[in-house]
Amino acid sequence: MHDPRGESSFCPSCGALLIERQGYRLGAYELTAEGSCASCGTRIPGVFAGRPGGWGNRFLPVRVGPLFD
């Protein structure tokens, strides 16, 4: 069961939607390149590198094992 509102991130100052999530899919992304709220300019704690890529709703293989073979 998906809960887009519960999965999403909101600005602690103005309450604006910052990052909309639905499972692994991203919808709205309202952060500036500097990591601030696009609505009020509040700096959001975290590391942000511009707009994220288009991962989409898919599975990617992951190898779990020793770091060095």
C-alpha positions, 0 to 999 in steps of 0.5 A, a space after each residue: 500500500 502506497 502513501 504518497 503523502 507519508 512518503 514525501 518530504 515537506 519544508 519545515 518552515 512553510 510546509 510546501 511539498 519538497 520531494 514527492 515520492 510514490 514507491 521508488 518513483 519521484 514526482 515533484 522535486 521543489 528544491 533549488 540546486 543549493 538544497 533550499 525550498 523553492 517556495 520560501 528559500 529555507 535551507 534544507 539539511 542534507 546533501 543535494 546534487 541538483 535534480 535527481 536522475 530518472 530511476 523510474 519504477 524498476 528493480 536493479 540488480 545488486 551484488 551483496 558480498 565481500 568488498 574485495 574478492 
